[in-house]
Amino acid sequence: MLGLLILQCAPLFWTFRTSFRSESGLFIDAPERSSSLSLSNFIVLFTKTDYLRWLGNSFTLAISSALLATICAVLITFFLIFSQGSWQRLRDLVMISYLLPAMFVVFPLQNLLTGTSERIRFWSLVLVYQMFLLPIAVWVTAAYASRIPRGNIVLAQLDSLDSSQRFRLVYLPYARGGFSVTFVISFLIGMQEYLYNFVLTHDEGSKTVTTALASLQAGDVYKWAQISAAGSATILCCLLLLVIGGRAVTMAVLVSLGEKEWN
């Protein structure tokens, strides 16, 4: 476990440390130069690049895609639970679709979107992202919905409850805990997506952080210090958004359900 923890944290530590070092001090052995820390990388990143636009594009796509994936996953899971037959197998089939290689999909999509405007290509990514977000979202949401006692489902069917009553009285009390988890996982996956962005968007104003960082280079030399600064800033922004936004969403759900107390 300790080895796995080190393996996971070492790249993050290197990225964070590199973001505070000068470009000239990255690949030298002089202790007095390699140990000096500076905020110059962040200053250059925010003042001389379009990082804020890239970050805004990433957040826009990730939040929109995660929200759509969560809503679709909730509706799909609700339908599968109250439908006849083995919904567990259908859930597995949805998950298997995640195994489809992205390369088999991205180039047909590129041909399909050829000739469309850059903004249409940008917003089409919200739908394109569902190809890899929706299976995961359904899988996570179904894991929470599987805790619904079978007896409650049978009673809801015997009492002839309509769809809204089944959703509110049977489905929601058990599955609502997975809504925020599904959204967070979908959001983080959407923030990391690279291939579809790289192939389908070409305009500088539509690039996301993952694709735009490749432009931080001089000739064939990458500006690793600025790239690390961008990575560190993006991680901190994501954490801040999840902490503040997650609490706000949870509060809104509790209030909407009539639970006034915040534990």
N, C-alpha and C positions, 0 to 999 in steps of 0.2 A: 504493500500500500504506500509506503514511504517513497519507493522508487517511482510509482505512478504519479504521486503528488509532485515530486521534483520534476518529472518529465512534463507535466502540465504547466507548472508554474515558471519553469526556467525561461521559455520564450517570452512570457509576459514580463518577467523581471528584466530580461535583456532589452525588450522594446521600451519599457518605461525608463530604464537607465540611459539608453542611447538617446532618447528624446531630449535629455538635458545636457548632452555633450556636443561639442562642435564637430563639424564634419571632418576637419583635419585631424582631430584627436581620436578618431574611431579605430584606425588601423595602424597606430604607432605604439611603441613600447615605453615611451617616455612617461614616467609616473606623474611628473608635474603638469603635463598637458592632458593626459588621458583622464586625470581625476578632476579636472576643472568642470564645474557645472554652470550652465547658462540657460536662459530662457529665450535665446535668440532664435532657436528653431520654431518655437511657438509664435514669436513675433512675425517672422517671415511667413509662416504658414497662414496666419490670419490676415496679414496686410498685403502680401504679394501673390497670393494664390486665391482661387475661388473655393476655398475649403468650405466656407459657410454654405455656399450654394450646393456643393456636393453633399454636405451633411444634410441639408434640407431635403434634397432629392431622395437620399437614402431613407430618412425618416418618413417622408411622404409615402414612398412605395412600401416600406416595411409595415407601417401602421395600417395603411389601407388594405394591403394584402392580408395581414394578420387578422384584421377585423372581419373581412369577407370570409376568410377561411374558418374563423371561429363560428360565425353565424351559420355558414353552410354545414359545418360539422355538427353543431347543435341540432339543426333541423334534420340532418340525415340520421343521426343517432336516435333522435326522438321517433322518427318514422320506423327505423329498424326494430326498436324495442317493442312498439305496439303493433307491428305487422305480424302476420302469421308466418311460421316457419323458423328456421334457425338463423337469426340475425347475426349470431357469432361468426358463422362461416362467411357471411357477406362482409362483415368487418375485416376478416382476414383477406378477402379478395381485394378490398380497397387498399389494404396495406401492401399487398403484393404489387399493385400498380406503381408503388414508389420505386420499385426495382428497375423500372424502364430507364435505360441510359439516356441522359439528357441530350447526347449527341444525335440520337435518333429523332429528336423533336425540334431542336433549335433551328436546324437548317430548313426544314419545311416551313417553320414559322417565319423565318427570314424571307423566304420566297413569297409567302402569303402577304407579308407586310411591305413588300417592295413597292415603291411608288406612293406610299402614304406619308403624311407629314410627320415630323419628328415628335410633335406633341402626342399624336395618336399612337406612335410607337411607344412613347414613354408610358402613357396611361394603359396601353395594352399589356404592359408588364404586370399590372395588378391581376389580370386574368391569367397570364402566363405563369405567374408564381404559384397559382393554385395547383398546378401539375405536380409540384413537389411539396406544397404546404398542406393541401387538403388530406392526403393519406395520413400524414402525421397528426393533423388536427382531429380527424375522425378517430384515430387510434387512441389518442389521449382522452378525448371526451368520452368515448365508449368505455374506457377503463373505469371512469367515475360512474357512468350510468349503469354499469354492470352490478353496482352495489344495491340497486333497487330490488327489493324482495319480489320474487315471482308472484307471491300472493297479492301484493298491491296492484300489480298489472292485471291479474285476473279479476280482482274486485272492480277495478276501473272499467273493465270490459263488461262485467255483469251489471254494473250500475248504469251502463250506457252513458258514461260521461263523454262530453264533446271534446274536441282536440284541445281547446284552450284550458278546460278544466283538468284534463290529463296532464298537460304541460305544467300547470301551476301547482296542482295538488300532489301529483305522483312523481313527475320527472324532475322538477326544479329542486325540491328539497334535497335530493341525493346527488344530482349532477352539477349543481351550480358551483361547487368548489372547483370543478375542473375547467370552468370558463376562463378564469384568469390565467391558469396554468397553460391552457391551450393557446391563449393569446400571446403570452410571454414567449413560449417556445417558438411559435410561428413568427413572432417579431424578430427574435434573435437569428433564426434561420434566414429570414428575408434580408436582414442587415448584412449577412455574409455572402449573399448570392453574387456571383461574378459572371458566369458564362452567358446567361441570357442578356445581361446588361451590355456585356462586351460586344455581342453579336448584333443585337437589335437596336442599340442606340449609338449614334456617332456624333451628335451635336455636343459641344462643350457644355451647353446649358442644361443638358439632360443627363449628364454623367453622375454616377453615384460615387461614394467614397472608394469603394472597392475597385472600380474601373479607373477612376481619375488618378489614384495614387501611382499608377503606372506611368503617368505623364511627368512625374517628378524625377526627371533625369536630365543629365547634360551629356548629350551624345549617347554613348553606350554605358555611362556611369550613372547609377542610381543614387539619389540623394537620401541615403538611409537615415540620416538624422531627422530630416523633415518627414519622411515616411513614418518613422517611429513616433514622432510628435503627433502626427495625424492619427495614428493608431491609438496612442494613449488618450488623446482628446476624445476620440470616438467612443472608447470604452467608458470613460468617465461620464460622457453625455448619456450613453445608454443606461448606465447604472442610475444616474440621477433621474432620468425619465421613468425608469421602472419603479424606483422607490416612490417618487411623488405621484406618478400616474397610477401605479398599482393601488396605492392607498386611496386615492380619489375614486377610482372605479369601484373598489370594494365598498367604500362608504356609500356611493350612489346606489349600489345593488341592495345593501342593507336597508337604506331608507326607503327604496321603492318597494321592498318586501314588508315594510312596516316594523322593522326592528330598529328602534330608536337608539338603543344602547350600543356603544362601541367598546368591544372588549379588547 
